[in-house]
Amino acid sequence: MKKTNRVFLVCASIVLLMSGVFCVGRVFAGAEDNVGGWAWSDTIGWVSFNNVAVDGVTGGGGVDYGVSIDADGLMSGYAWSENIGWISFNAADMAGCGGCSGNDCQAEVDKNSYEVSGWAKVLAHGEGWDGCVSLRGQTTGGDDYGVSIDPATGDFHGWAWSDMVLGWLNFNSVDPDAAGGPYKVHTSFSFGPTAKMECDDTSCPYGLCDNNGGATWEAYDQTQECPMCIFSVDNVSTGSFKCSYWELEQTDGPAYYPCTGTGIAGERINLGLFANDIVAGNYELKLTVSDDDANANCTAGNSDTVTHAITIKQGIDADFECALGDPVYNEETNPDPAPWQDCTSDSDEFAKRIVKGGVIYVKDISTPSAGAGVITDYNWKFTIDEGTANEQIVTSNDSIASFTAGKNNKIELKVFDNYPRTNCKDVIFGARSLPKWEEVPI
């Protein structure tokens, strides 16, 4: 952005300000401050942010002073101009700036965007000038301006503005439209990473996945093999990190599922990675990131953690039973019906009892999902002699269906409830052939 339409007072005003510069009785910090270097204004010249060097960026002056950033990103301390005196970054000095009061005016670094906002204030300001310096805002022409920090280098960039005396203040000579150089304001403050995660609502359209508020996310447990409503979660942490660690802990039960991440920005996990069968319940999903991968759980170095509440509800459960004969009782034709049995939990054992050419009956025993009332529809698919030239596929929508067994068989069931949700289950098994025999006359 080209800096135009600057408003300045005449040099006489600057001289007037200088008359009171050295009378400000204050105790200043010094070498412990972590911001240093120089900024430049076309009207008042150099502004020094520390009397000593910070990371090799030179300072200036014989009195201890400096500006600092704390762990919360709040700025404090004093910069110095030989022409207009002390420039404060302390919240207590910002009265009258921007219509705010107290800590609302304090200069602050956003640890997600690394943008600097708030105000600084020239303490020896003259009559008719409040001394306020805006670190982020918009010009009367509608152009945005502001100061920011490159977290990789610690270098400040951008422009601050005061409508009188100081005008535009540039923080780095490499910025567009900057004059002269080289110069820059620099900090040794280590920002470290900021943990942040977002859920992907497209992978669970009937769950609750709101990244814009604090609402509890809702998903459904991963019943059976059909695509389940367990949404993905993305690691969108900011800053430099190389270690990520996920934890899913049940808050109303004993379940605890840790998962070591890749440490790479943009990694995506599915909640199904934590366990083969996440039980329904209330959980807290936690993501920890660190700039040090010395420990698998990311506790070394600069680390940060974010959590989000998740409720896992019972999903629709597709399931069926089988019978090796007619299961429907009839006093005359079928007084001893075949029993229903679990043909999915141990299909190998079940297969030993199936004879090729025999009839298998199947029945849906699925459970609707939490919030739904009933199973409304089901689709059966029976594959006989799967993978052979004799393969046959039979479909049915009957609640009790039967098919003739082949050598390699597959039963698939897809069910729907009235929410609506869907799930499916399948089982593969073989069938034995009866031995050939013939009658031998005696």
C-alpha positions as CSV (number, residue, x, y, z in Angstrom):
1,M,0.0,0.0,0.0
2,K,1.5,3.3,-1.0
3,K,1.5,5.8,1.9
4,T,-0.2,9.0,0.7
5,N,-2.2,11.8,2.1
6,R,0.1,12.2,5.2
7,V,-0.9,14.8,7.7
8,F,2.0,16.5,9.7
9,L,2.5,19.4,12.0
10,V,5.3,21.9,11.1
11,C,8.8,21.6,12.5
12,A,8.0,24.1,15.2
13,S,5.6,21.8,16.8
14,I,8.2,19.1,17.0
15,V,10.6,21.5,18.7
16,L,7.8,22.3,21.2
17,L,7.4,18.7,22.0
18,M,11.1,18.2,22.5
19,S,11.1,20.8,25.3
20,G,9.5,18.3,27.6
21,V,11.0,15.0,26.4
22,F,13.7,14.5,29.0
23,C,11.5,15.5,32.0
24,V,9.4,12.3,31.9
25,G,10.2,10.7,35.3
26,R,9.8,7.0,34.7
27,V,11.6,3.7,35.5
28,F,12.2,1.8,32.4
29,A,13.1,-1.9,31.7
30,G,16.1,-2.9,29.8
31,A,18.0,-6.0,28.6
32,E,15.2,-8.4,29.6
33,D,12.9,-6.9,27.0
34,N,12.5,-9.1,23.9
35,V,11.7,-6.4,21.2
36,G,14.5,-4.3,19.7
37,G,15.7,-2.6,16.6
38,W,14.6,0.5,14.8
39,A,11.5,1.9,13.0
40,W,11.5,5.0,10.7
41,S,9.2,7.9,10.3
42,D,9.7,10.5,7.5
43,T,8.7,13.3,9.9
44,I,10.4,12.4,13.2
45,G,13.1,10.1,12.1
46,W,14.4,7.0,14.0
47,V,12.4,5.2,16.8
48,S,14.5,2.8,18.9
49,F,12.8,-0.2,20.6
50,N,15.6,-1.2,22.9
51,N,18.8,0.3,24.2
52,V,20.6,-3.1,23.7
53,A,20.7,-5.5,20.8
54,V,18.1,-8.2,20.4
55,D,19.3,-11.2,18.5
56,G,22.0,-9.1,17.0
57,V,19.6,-6.3,15.9
58,T,21.2,-3.2,17.3
59,G,19.7,-0.9,19.9
60,G,20.4,2.7,20.9
61,G,20.8,4.8,24.0
62,G,22.5,4.9,27.4
63,V,19.3,4.5,29.5
64,D,17.7,1.1,30.0
65,Y,14.5,0.8,28.1
66,G,12.7,-1.6,25.7
67,V,9.5,-3.1,24.5
68,S,8.4,-6.7,25.3
69,I,5.9,-9.3,24.3
70,D,4.6,-11.7,27.0
71,A,3.3,-15.2,26.8
72,D,-0.3,-14.0,26.0
73,G,1.0,-11.8,23.2
74,L,0.5,-8.5,25.1
75,M,3.0,-5.8,24.5
76,S,4.4,-3.4,27.1
77,G,7.4,-1.1,27.7
78,Y,8.8,1.9,26.0
79,A,10.4,2.9,22.7
80,W,12.5,6.1,22.3
81,S,12.7,8.9,19.7
82,E,15.3,11.6,20.1
83,N,12.8,14.0,18.6
84,I,9.5,13.2,20.4
85,G,10.7,11.2,23.4
86,W,9.2,8.1,25.0
87,I,6.6,6.1,23.2
88,S,4.7,3.8,25.6
89,F,3.2,0.4,24.9
90,N,1.7,0.1,28.4
91,A,-2.1,-0.3,28.7
92,A,-2.2,2.2,31.5
93,D,-1.0,5.0,29.3
94,M,-3.5,4.5,26.5
95,A,-6.4,6.6,27.8
96,G,-8.1,8.5,25.1
97,C,-6.8,6.4,22.2
98,G,-9.4,5.1,19.8
99,G,-12.3,5.6,22.2
100,C,-11.2,2.6,24.2
101,S,-10.2,2.3,27.9
102,G,-7.9,0.3,30.0
103,N,-6.6,-2.9,28.7
104,D,-8.8,-2.7,25.6
105,C,-6.3,-0.3,24.1
106,Q,-3.2,-2.4,24.8
107,A,-0.9,-3.4,21.9
108,E,-1.3,-7.1,21.3
109,V,0.0,-9.8,19.0
110,D,-2.6,-12.3,17.8
111,K,-0.9,-15.6,18.2
112,N,-2.8,-17.1,15.3
113,S,-2.4,-14.4,12.6
114,Y,0.7,-12.7,14.2
115,E,-1.0,-9.4,13.5
116,V,-0.3,-6.5,15.9
117,S,-3.3,-4.4,17.0
118,G,-4.1,-1.8,19.6
119,W,-2.2,1.5,20.3
120,A,1.1,3.0,21.4
121,K,1.3,6.5,22.8
122,V,3.8,9.4,22.7
123,L,4.0,10.5,26.3
124,A,5.3,14.0,25.7
125,H,2.6,14.9,23.2
126,G,1.7,18.6,22.9
127,E,-1.5,20.5,23.2
128,G,-4.0,19.6,20.5
129,W,-2.4,16.1,19.9
130,D,-3.3,13.1,22.0
131,G,-0.1,11.3,21.1
132,C,-1.9,8.1,20.0
133,V,-0.3,5.8,17.5
134,S,-2.6,3.3,15.8
135,L,-1.0,-0.1,15.1
136,R,-3.8,-1.4,12.9
137,G,-6.7,0.3,11.2
138,Q,-8.0,1.8,8.0
139,T,-7.2,5.1,6.4
140,T,-9.9,7.6,5.5
141,G,-9.5,6.4,1.9
142,G,-10.5,2.8,2.9
143,D,-7.0,1.3,2.8
144,D,-6.1,-1.2,5.5
145,Y,-2.8,-0.8,7.3
146,G,-1.2,-2.5,10.2
147,V,1.9,-4.1,11.8
148,S,2.6,-7.9,11.9
149,I,5.4,-10.3,12.8
150,D,6.9,-13.0,10.8
151,P,6.9,-15.9,13.3
152,A,9.7,-17.7,11.4
153,T,12.2,-14.8,11.7
154,G,10.8,-12.6,14.5
155,D,10.9,-9.6,12.2
156,F,8.2,-6.9,12.3
157,H,6.6,-5.6,9.1
158,G,4.1,-3.0,8.1
159,W,3.1,0.5,9.1
160,A,1.6,2.3,12.1
161,W,-0.2,5.7,11.9
162,S,-0.6,8.8,13.9
163,D,-2.7,11.7,12.4
164,M,-0.3,14.3,13.8
165,V,3.4,14.8,14.2
166,L,4.6,11.2,13.7
167,G,2.6,10.3,10.6
168,W,3.5,6.9,9.1
169,L,5.9,4.7,11.1
170,N,7.5,1.8,9.2
171,F,8.8,-1.2,11.0
172,N,11.0,-2.8,8.2
173,S,12.9,-1.3,5.3
174,V,12.2,-4.3,3.1
175,D,8.4,-3.5,3.1
176,P,6.9,-1.9,-0.1
177,D,7.2,1.9,-0.1
178,A,9.7,1.9,2.8
179,A,12.4,4.5,2.6
180,G,16.1,4.0,3.2
181,G,17.5,1.2,5.2
182,P,18.4,-1.3,6.2
183,Y,16.5,-1.2,9.5
184,K,13.8,-3.3,11.2
185,V,12.1,-4.0,14.5
186,H,12.7,-7.5,15.7
187,T,11.7,-9.8,18.6
188,S,13.3,-12.8,20.2
189,F,10.0,-13.9,21.5
190,S,9.3,-17.6,20.6
191,F,5.8,-17.8,19.4
192,G,5.7,-21.6,19.2
193,P,2.7,-23.3,17.7
194,T,-0.9,-22.6,18.4
195,A,-3.0,-25.8,18.5
196,K,-6.2,-25.7,16.4
197,M,-8.4,-28.4,14.8
198,E,-11.5,-28.3,12.6
199,C,-13.9,-31.1,11.7
200,D,-15.0,-32.0,8.2
201,D,-18.8,-31.9,8.2
202,T,-19.0,-33.4,4.7
203,S,-18.0,-36.8,6.0
204,C,-20.9,-36.9,8.5
205,P,-23.9,-35.0,7.0
206,Y,-26.3,-35.9,9.8
207,G,-23.8,-35.3,12.7
208,L,-23.0,-31.9,14.2
209,C,-19.7,-30.4,13.2
210,D,-19.7,-26.7,13.8
211,N,-16.3,-25.0,13.5
212,N,-17.7,-21.5,14.1
213,G,-18.9,-22.0,17.7
214,G,-18.3,-23.9,20.9
215,A,-21.1,-26.4,20.4
216,T,-20.4,-30.1,21.2
217,W,-19.7,-32.1,18.0
218,E,-21.9,-35.1,17.5
219,A,-21.0,-38.3,15.6
220,Y,-22.2,-41.9,15.5
221,D,-20.3,-45.0,16.5
222,Q,-18.7,-47.1,13.7
223,T,-21.1,-50.0,13.7
224,Q,-20.1,-52.7,11.2
225,E,-18.2,-52.2,7.9
226,C,-20.5,-49.8,6.0
227,P,-19.4,-46.2,5.8
228,M,-20.2,-44.7,9.2
229,C,-20.9,-41.2,10.3
230,I,-17.6,-40.6,12.1
231,F,-16.3,-37.4,10.6
232,S,-12.7,-36.5,9.9
233,V,-10.8,-33.9,11.9
234,D,-8.0,-31.7,10.5
235,N,-5.0,-30.3,12.3
236,V,-5.0,-26.7,11.3
237,S,-2.6,-25.5,14.0
238,T,-0.6,-22.4,13.2
239,G,3.1,-21.6,13.8
240,S,6.0,-23.9,13.5
241,F,5.5,-27.4,14.9
242,K,6.8,-30.9,14.1
243,C,5.0,-33.0,16.7
244,S,1.3,-33.8,17.0
245,Y,-0.5,-36.0,19.5
246,W,-4.3,-36.8,19.6
247,E,-6.2,-38.1,22.6
248,L,-9.9,-39.1,22.7
249,E,-11.0,-39.7,26.3
250,Q,-14.5,-40.7,27.4
251,T,-15.7,-38.2,30.1
252,D,-18.5,-40.5,31.3
253,G,-16.6,-43.8,31.1
254,P,-13.2,-45.5,31.0
255,A,-12.5,-45.4,27.3
256,Y,-9.2,-43.7,26.3
257,Y,-7.7,-43.7,22.9
258,P,-4.3,-42.0,22.1
259,C,-3.0,-41.6,18.6
260,T,0.4,-40.2,17.6
261,G,0.0,-37.8,14.7
262,T,2.4,-37.0,11.8
263,G,3.5,-33.6,13.1
264,I,2.7,-32.2,9.6
265,A,0.4,-29.3,9.1
266,G,-2.9,-30.2,7.5
267,E,-2.9,-33.8,8.7
268,R,-6.3,-35.4,8.7
269,I,-7.5,-38.1,11.1
270,N,-10.7,-40.1,11.3
271,L,-12.1,-40.8,14.7
272,G,-12.2,-44.4,13.7
273,L,-8.3,-44.5,13.9
274,F,-8.6,-44.4,17.7
275,A,-10.2,-47.8,18.0
276,N,-12.0,-50.5,15.9
277,D,-15.2,-49.9,17.8
278,I,-15.7,-46.6,19.6
279,V,-18.5,-47.0,22.1
280,A,-21.2,-44.5,22.4
281,G,-20.6,-41.8,25.1
282,N,-19.3,-38.3,25.8
283,Y,-15.7,-37.6,24.9
284,E,-13.1,-34.9,24.9
285,L,-10.9,-34.8,21.8
286,K,-7.5,-33.2,22.6
287,L,-4.8,-32.1,20.2
288,T,-1.3,-31.2,21.4
289,V,1.4,-29.8,19.1
290,S,5.0,-28.9,19.8
291,D,8.0,-27.5,18.0
292,D,10.1,-30.3,19.5
293,D,9.5,-34.0,18.6
294,A,11.7,-35.4,21.4
295,N,8.7,-37.0,23.1
296,A,5.9,-38.8,21.3
297,N,3.2,-37.1,23.3
298,C,4.6,-33.6,22.3
299,T,5.5,-32.5,25.8
300,A,8.9,-31.2,24.9
301,G,9.7,-27.7,23.6
302,N,7.1,-25.1,23.0
303,S,3.7,-26.9,23.0
304,D,0.1,-25.9,22.9
305,T,-3.1,-27.9,23.4
306,V,-6.7,-27.5,22.2
307,T,-9.7,-29.6,23.2
308,H,-13.3,-30.0,21.9
309,A,-16.2,-31.9,23.3
310,I,-17.7,-34.7,21.2
311,T,-20.7,-36.9,21.8
312,I,-20.6,-40.3,20.1
313,K,-24.1,-41.6,19.6
314,Q,-25.2,-45.2,18.8
315,G,-25.2,-45.5,15.1
316,I,-27.5,-47.7,13.1
317,D,-26.4,-51.3,13.5
318,A,-26.8,-53.6,10.6
319,D,-27.0,-57.3,11.7
320,F,-28.7,-60.5,10.7
321,E,-29.2,-64.1,11.8
322,C,-29.3,-67.3,9.8
323,A,-31.1,-70.6,9.8
324,L,-30.1,-73.8,8.0
325,G,-33.7,-74.8,7.4
326,D,-37.2,-73.4,7.3
327,P,-37.5,-71.3,10.5
328,V,-41.2,-70.7,10.3
329,Y,-43.2,-73.0,12.5
330,N,-46.1,-74.9,10.9
331,E,-47.9,-77.5,12.9
332,E,-48.4,-79.8,9.9
333,T,-45.5,-79.1,7.5
334,N,-42.8,-77.8,9.7
335,P,-43.4,-78.7,13.4
336,D,-39.7,-78.6,14.2
337,P,-38.4,-75.3,12.7
338,A,-34.7,-74.6,12.3
339,P,-33.3,-72.3,15.0
340,W,-32.0,-68.8,14.2
341,Q,-28.3,-68.5,15.0
342,D,-25.5,-66.1,14.7
343,C,-23.9,-66.7,11.4
344,T,-21.6,-63.6,11.4
345,S,-19.4,-63.9,14.5
346,D,-17.8,-67.2,13.6
347,S,-18.4,-67.8,9.9
348,D,-15.8,-70.5,9.5
349,E,-17.6,-72.7,12.1
350,F,-21.0,-71.9,10.5
351,A,-19.7,-72.8,7.1
352,K,-18.8,-76.3,8.2
353,R,-22.5,-76.9,8.7
354,I,-23.6,-75.6,5.3
355,V,-24.1,-78.1,2.4
356,K,-23.7,-76.9,-1.1
357,G,-27.2,-76.8,-2.7
358,G,-28.8,-76.4,0.7
359,V,-31.2,-73.6,1.6
360,I,-30.1,-70.8,4.0
361,Y,-32.6,-68.5,5.6
362,V,-31.6,-65.0,6.8
363,K,-33.4,-62.5,9.0
364,D,-32.7,-58.8,9.7
365,I,-32.1,-58.0,13.4
366,S,-30.6,-54.5,12.9
367,T,-31.0,-51.7,15.4
368,P,-31.9,-48.1,14.4
369,S,-29.6,-45.3,15.4
370,A,-30.1,-43.0,18.4
371,G,-33.0,-40.7,17.7
372,A,-34.5,-42.9,15.1
373,G,-37.5,-45.2,15.7
374,V,-37.5,-48.1,13.4
375,I,-35.7,-49.7,10.5
376,T,-37.7,-48.6,7.4
377,D,-36.0,-50.5,4.6
378,Y,-33.4,-53.2,4.0
379,N,-31.6,-54.4,0.9
380,W,-30.3,-58.0,0.7
381,K,-27.7,-59.1,-1.7
382,F,-26.7,-62.8,-1.9
383,T,-23.7,-63.9,-4.0
384,I,-23.4,-67.6,-4.8
385,D,-20.1,-69.2,-6.0
386,E,-18.4,-65.8,-5.7
387,G,-15.4,-65.3,-8.0
388,T,-16.2,-68.3,-10.3
389,A,-17.7,-68.7,-13.7
390,N,-20.9,-69.8,-12.0
391,E,-21.3,-66.7,-9.9
392,Q,-24.9,-65.7,-9.3
393,I,-26.2,-62.6,-7.5
394,V,-29.6,-62.5,-6.0
395,T,-31.2,-59.4,-4.4
396,S,-34.2,-59.2,-2.2
397,N,-36.1,-56.7,0.0
398,D,-37.8,-59.3,2.0
399,S,-37.5,-59.2,5.8
400,I,-37.0,-63.0,5.8
401,A,-35.1,-64.2,2.7
402,S,-33.6,-67.4,1.6
403,F,-31.1,-68.5,-1.0
404,T,-29.4,-71.7,-2.2
405,A,-25.8,-72.1,-1.0
406,G,-22.9,-72.4,-3.4
407,K,-19.3,-73.2,-2.6
408,N,-18.3,-69.6,-1.9
409,N,-21.1,-67.5,-0.5
410,K,-21.5,-63.9,0.6
411,I,-24.4,-62.3,2.4
412,E,-24.7,-58.5,2.4
413,L,-27.3,-56.4,4.2
414,K,-27.9,-52.7,3.9
415,V,-30.4,-51.1,6.2
416,F,-32.1,-47.7,6.6
417,D,-33.9,-46.1,9.5
418,N,-36.3,-43.2,9.7
419,Y,-33.8,-40.5,10.6
420,P,-32.6,-41.4,7.9
421,R,-29.3,-43.2,8.3
422,T,-27.9,-46.2,6.7
423,N,-25.4,-49.0,7.4
424,C,-24.4,-52.4,6.1
425,K,-22.9,-55.7,7.1
426,D,-21.6,-58.7,5.1
427,V,-20.2,-62.1,5.8
428,I,-18.4,-64.5,3.5
429,F,-18.3,-68.3,4.0
430,G,-17.9,-71.5,2.1
431,A,-20.1,-74.6,1.8
432,R,-19.0,-78.2,1.8
433,S,-20.0,-80.6,-0.9
434,L,-21.5,-84.0,0.0
435,P,-19.3,-86.9,-1.0
436,K,-20.2,-88.8,-4.1
437,W,-21.6,-92.3,-3.5
438,E,-23.3,-95.0,-5.4
439,E,-25.3,-98.1,-4.5
440,V,-23.3,-101.3,-4.7
441,P,-25.3,-104.5,-5.1
442,I,-24.5,-107.2,-2.6
